[in-house]
Amino acid sequence: MPSDKSTPQPFSFTPTEKWEGDDGPWSTFSIEVGTPPQGFRVLPATSASEIWIPYGPDCGGILANVADCGMLRGIDNFNNEPSRGFQPNASSTWEQIGIYALAGGKNLWTNSTTYGLYGYDTLTANQSTSGEPITFPAQAVAGVAAEAVWLGSLGMGSAVAQFPIESEDSPSLLDAMLEQNLIPSSSAGYTAGAAYLQSPGSLIFGGYDQSRISPSNVTLPVGQGVGQPLSLVIRSIIADNLPDGTLSLLPDDQAIFSSINSMVAGLGLPQGVCDMFAKTFNLTYDPSTSLYLVNDTTHQTLLQLNPSITFTLAESDASTATTNIVLPYAAFDIQAGIPLFNQSTNYFPIHVAQNQNQQALGRTLLQEAYVFVDWGRQNFTIAQAIHHPAAPDIIAVSSSQVQNGKPAYSDGMIAGVTIGSCAFVASVTALLMFLFFRRRRRQGIQRRTLIKPIASPPCEMGESEGTFYEMGEAEFKHELMSTSLAELAGSPTVMELDANRREKPPHVEKGIVLIHELP
């Protein structure tokens, strides 16, 4: 694995050119785990830092008679035979850690917890620009045997995890690449792509694809909410090309808090907003799946009308800086299949959010939106996505370049200061980053539930504790951002969450204590 690059470039992951998922057609990316390698097609996760892959036993139960279960879950053939999930015993480089609740793995809609079999193994990913793969010999991964994680997940976050039985930190893939000098910064750009345009997704570590992001965008600070770092406000939702003309889908035009979360397919919205959608588009709520279904007559009508829905996003309800994300009806015209339904079924991808923490904008929005998150500067940018550009225009974002507290998205970001100034800033930056990083590695302890593994991996791991495991507790260090240097106009503000705070939002339960210090 190369580590001596003097000027590292962004890493562009290779899309599979496939459209997969149990809740819609999503553009996946390829990774390989183990020795010999076992291939998986996974989805990027904006709000997570871990790597999850399907674990073999989950193709049992109601999926036992589904012949292509493994292929449906993004699992490549292994040893020239269909695979139904990751096989740790077949990998000579697998080092088992134990069974833990997934970090960020709580189902956003049901609030249930999912567990994974954690271990270290060799991970390989291919780069689309050069075709050269990168290999990490001991990357932490989790094998997940639960329908809640249908496809694997590739975390875009910057987090440092420490398992109680391990002596060293386990960085996210993003930070591991930065530590190995393979990318220039702890940043990532992503758009989900659009099956209805045959436009594959784009995933960049260490920069972004300027050809996929429109000039009209807004840059927001990374939020303080645990598990929802990419927080924003929906100022308006406007539907056009309807029989009644143009309508607002926000009752009383009240702005609502939300977040960008590509770990979910749909849009988590308050009950009143979902009611407006249901009335406007003649949707039928299905209590057995919590989905809004579209009957054949309504489907044909919507195809003919081809309405569009515009989301106006901002930092707050009083902010003057906004951006519009316009979605055609095709972005909502998706189907759910096994295991949600026995056959492909049209549904409209909205979900009722029971509380503010469940309000999220998932992959449906990211079909037409590009998000770039810079964990080092603690901000993220969102804009309308561009499909089918003439050619990629991948821009490197350096850890040491800041303009007015946020990255400058132009050629000036790459070369805009003198050599002497760069040397001075780089020296100071390196020292401050070291001090901040060392301090924060000693903080941010998050109490997590540990299930002590039995002698061999269990046959099934579901969403509840079950009776196969002995319950215990362990500490898990989990930082939201691993770097925290930003040059801002004026005096910096330091905010620290109360370590004893126990309101127990949906993603915190069973005595879990979360500590995050945000510079």
N, C-alpha and C positions, 0 to 999 in steps of 0.2 A: 504494500500500500504506500503510495508516494506521500511524503510529508515534508519535502524540501522545496516546495514551490515558493518562489520569492513574491510572486504576484498571483495569488489564487484567484480563480474565476468562479462565477456562480455555477451551480450544478443543476442542470435541467433533466428532470426525471423523464424517462421514456413512457408515453402513454401506450396502452395495449391495443388501441384502436377497437376495443370491445365496449359494449354497452351492457352493464350488468347490474343486478340488484333484485331483491324481493319486493321493493317498494318503488321501482322506477328504473329507467335506463340511465346508468351513471358511468362516466368515463373512468376506468381504472388504470392503475399503474403497477408495474411488475417489480417484485422483489424476490430474492431467493434466500432461504434460511437452511443452515445445516451443511454437513459434509457426509455424503454427497448432497448437492443442493436440492431442496424441495421448493418448487415455485408457487407463488401466490400472487393473485391480482387484488390489489387493495385500494381503498379510498383514502385520500388525505383528510386529516382531522385538524381543523383550525384551532380547536380548544383543548387539545390533548398533546402529550409529549411522548407517549409510549407507542410501541409497535405491537399490534394484536394480529394473530393469525388463527384461522379456524383449527380446532383440535379434533382429531379423528372421531371420537365416540359420538359427537353430536349428530352424525348422520344416522343414528339409531332412532328409536322411538317412532314418532309419527312419520319420520323421514326414512325409515328402514326400507321401504319398498320403492323409494325414489332412486332409480338406477343412476341418474346423473347428479346426485346430490352434491358430490364434491365439486363437479364442474360448475354447478349453479352457484356455489359459494366461492368461486374464484380460485379453486385449487387445481393446479396443473397435474398432469400425469406424473407419476413417480416410478422409476424403474420400469418404464414402458407399460404401466398399468394404471387404471384410474385410482386416484387417492381420495379418501374421504376426510382428510385432515392431516395436520402436522403429526409426524411420527417421530417423537424424540428418541425412541430406542434405535431408530435407523440412522441416527446422526452420531458420528464418532466424536464430534466437537461439542455436543450438548452437555452443559453443566447445570443441573437442576438446582433451583433456589427454594421454591415452595409455592404454595397456593395462597394467593392474596386477592382481596377485593381490588378490581381494576381502578386505577387512578382516573377519575373522570368517567368511569364506566357505569355510573348509575343511569338507568334508562330515563331520559328526560321527561317522557310522558307519564310513565307508571311509577317512577320513584323507586323501582326495584334495583337491587344491587347484583352485579354480575362478577363472577370470580374467574381468575385465570391461573394456569400453571406457568409460573415464571421460571426463566432460566437464561443462561448466557449461551449464545451460539453465533456462528459465523453468518454474517448478513452481507448480501451482495445486491447492488442496484446498478442499472445501466443508465448511462448519460446519453440523451438524445442528440446533443450537439456533436460530440466526438465519437460516440459509440463505445467509449472506454468505460468499463465497469469499475466500481470501487468496492472494496471488501473490508469489512470490519470483523476481526477474529473473535471478539467477545462482546457482542451487543446484546443488551437485555431485551428479551421478547416475551410475550405472554401467549400461550396457546389457550384459546377460549372455546369451550363447548357449551354454547348457549345460542338459541335462535335470535336473541336480542342483538348479537353481533353476527350478522349474516355473512357479510364480507369482511375481510381483514381491514386493519386501519393503520395508517402511517401518520404518526403525530408530527405536526408542524411546530409544536411548542418548544420552548427552551426551559427545561427543568432538570434538576439534579435530584435523583432518587437514591436513597440508601436503605438497603434491606438490613434487618437487625442481625442477620448472620453473616453479613458481608462487611469487610473492613474498609472498602473503598467505595466512593460514590459511583453511581451508574448514570452517566449523562444521557440526554436524549440524542437521537441520531443527528439532529441539527447541531448540537453543541459538540458532539464527537467529531463531526466534520470540521467545525471551526477549530477545535483543539489540534487537529491533525493538519491544519493550514490548507485544507481542501477547498474552503469557501472563504470569502473576504469578511463576512459578518454574520451575526446571529439574526438573520432575517429570512423571510420566505414570501413568495408571491404565488397566488393560486386563483384559477377560475375553473369551475366544474365542467365547462364545455356544454354542448347542446346536441343531443341525439337528433332532434328535429332538423338540425342544420348540418348534421354529420361533421361537427366541429369538436375535435377531441379536447379534453381538458389540458391545462398547463400547470406544472408544478416546478417552481424554481427555489432552490436554497441558496442564500447569499446574494440575492438580487431579485429582479423582476423582469418580465417581458414587456417592454414598452410598446410593442406592436399590438398587445392585447388589452391595453388600458387606455381609455379615452382621456383627453385632456381635462374634461370637466370632472373633477373629483374633490373629495374632502378628506383631510387628515385629522384624525381624532386621537386623543390620548388612550393608552391602554387602561381599561377600567380596573377598579379595586375589587370588584365582585369576585369571590372565590369561584373558580370554574367557568366564569364568564368574562374573560379578559377583553374581548372585542365588543364592548358595550356601546350602544348608541340609542338614538331616539327616532322613532318613526313619526315624522311630522304630519304626513298625509298619505292616504292610499286612494288613488283616483282611477276609476274604471271608465274606459272610453268604448265607443262603437257598440253601445247597448241599445235595445229598442227604445228605452227612455232617454237616450242621449248619454251624457256624462254624469256619473254619480260618485259621491264620496262614500267610501266604505268604512270610515271611522265615525262612530256615533258621536254627534255633537262636536265633531272635528277635534277630539281630544287626542293629543300626542301620547304615544305609549312607549315605554322603555322596552328595549329588546337587545339582542346580541347576535353576532355572526357565529354560527355553529354548524359546521359542515358534517358533524357526526350524525345529524338527523336529516331526513329527506325533505320534510315539509316545513311549514311556517307555523310556529306556535303563537297563537293570538288569543286575546281575551274573548270570553264567551260572546260579548256583544258584537265584536268584530266578526267572529265566525258566523253569528246569526245574520249579519249583513251580507256576508258572502253567500250563505245558504239561500237567502231570499233572492239575491240578485241573480245567482246562477242556477237556481232551482236544484239545489243539492239535497241529498237525503242522508241523514246521519245514521250510521250503522253502529249501534252500541256494542256489538260483539267484537269489533275491531277498532272502535273509536275513530273510524274514518268517515269522510263525507263522500258518498258514492254519486256517480253520474249515470243516469239511465240512458239507454240508447237514443231516445228521442231528444233529450237535452243535449247529448253529445253531438248529434248531427246539427242541431240548432247553433251551438256554440262554434262548431267548425265553420259554419256559413257566416256567422256574424264576425268571427275572428276578433273578439275584443282584446284590448290591451289593458294592463294594470301598471300604474306608475307608483313606485314607492319613493317618497321624499325622505332622505335620511340626514340626520344632523347629530351634533354632539349633545344638544339639549333642546328643550322646547323653546328656548329663547335665543338660540344661536342663529346668527345670520348666514353662516357658512353651511350650505346644504348641497346635496347632489341627488339627482334623480336616477333611479334604476327602472327601466321600462321593460316589462315582461309581456311577450305576446301570449295569446291563449295556449299556443303550443307548449309553452313552458309548464303549464298546469295540466296538459293533456297526457297524463301518464297512467300506467297500469300497475296493479299489485298482483303478485302471484304466490306460489308456494313459498313459505308455509302459511301466509295470511289467508289465501284463498286457494281452492283446488284448481281454479282456472283463472286466466288473466281477466282482471276486473278493472274497469275505469273508475278512478277516484280523483277527487280534487285535493291536492296536498296541503290541507290546513288542519291544525289540531287545536283543540281547546286547551289553553294554558290555565291551569288551576291557580297559579300564582305568578308573580313577576319573574321568578327564576326560570320558569318554563317558557317564557316568551322569547322566541328565537327565530332567526331567519336561516334556514338550512340550505341544502343543495339546490332546492328549487330556485331560490333567488340567485345563487351563485352560477346558475346557467347563464345569466345575463349580467353578472357582476364580477369584477376583479378585485381581490383583496390582497394588499401587501402589508405585512406586519413586520415591524422592526423592533425586536425585543430589547435590543441594546438601548434604543432611544425611547422605548416605551410608547410608541405610537403606531397607528395603522392607517392605511389609506384605502378607501373604497371608491370605485368608479364603475361606470357602465363598461362591460366587456366588449371587445371587438372580436368578431369571428372571421376566420379565413384571412388573416393578414398575408401580405405578399411574401414576407419572410420574417422569422423571429428577430427581435431586436433586444437581446438580453443585456440588461444594464447591471453592472456590478455596484453594490452598495457597500462602501467601506465602513468599518467600525469607527473610524476617526473623523468622518466628515459630517458636519452638522451645519445647517443654515437656519437660524432663527428657531432652533429647538426641534427641527424636523428635517428629514432628508430632502435634498433638492433633486427633483426628478428631471434632470436635464444633463446635457453633456458637461455642464459646469460642475456637476457632482463628481465627475471622474477626474477632471483636471482644472482646478480653479484657484490654486494657491501656489506659492513659490516653494522650491525645494527646502529652503531653510525653515520656513514656517511649518511645513509638513513634518520635518524632522523633530522640531520642538514639540508640536502638538502630539505627535505620535509617542514621544517619550513620556510626556505628562499623562497622556491617555493610558498608556500601558501601566504606569505606576498606579493611577487611580483605579483602573479596572481590576488590578491585582488586589488592592486593598479592599475594594467593594466586594469582589468575588470571594475573598478569603473570609470576610466578615459574614457574608450571607450564607456561605456554606455551613457556618456554625449556627445559623438560625433557620427559621422556617420549618420547624419540626411539625409534622402532621401525624396525629395518632390515627393509625389505620387498623382495621380488623385483620388478623392473621388466622388462617386455618392451617394448622400443622399438617403437613402431608403424611399420608400413610406410606408404607414401604414402597409401593409402586403407584404410578399415576392412576387415578380413579377412572372407572369406565365412563362416568358421566359427571359433569359439573354443571349444575343449573343455576338459576337465579336466586335460590335460597340456600341456606346453610346445609340442609339435609341432615342425614345421620351418619355419614361416612367419615366425618372429620371431628377432631377435637378442637374446640374453640379456645382461642387465646388472644392476647393482644401483643402488638409490637409497635415500635416506632418506625415511621417512614418519613424521611426528610424529602420535601417536595417543594421546590421553589418555582414561582411563576416565571421569573426571568432570571437568567444566569448572569447577565451583564446589565449594568445600570447607569452607565455614564452618559450624560447628555448635557451639552452646553446650552443653557437657556438664558434668555434675556431676563435680567432681574435676579432676585434671590431665589434659590431652590426651596421647595417646600417638602418636608419630610413627613410622611404619614405612616402610622403603624397601627395595624388592627389589634384590638384587644384580644390577647391570647385566651382569655376566659369567656369570650363571647359564645353563648350557647343557645341562640335562637332556633338552631336546627333547621336551616333551610332544606329544601328537598335533597340536596346533594351531601348533607351532613347528618349522620345519625349514629346511634350506638356509642355515644361518648367520644366521637372523633373530635379532636381539637385541631383547629387550623390556625397557623400563624404565617402571615405574609407581611413582609416589610416592603413598602413601595417607596422608592426614592422620589 
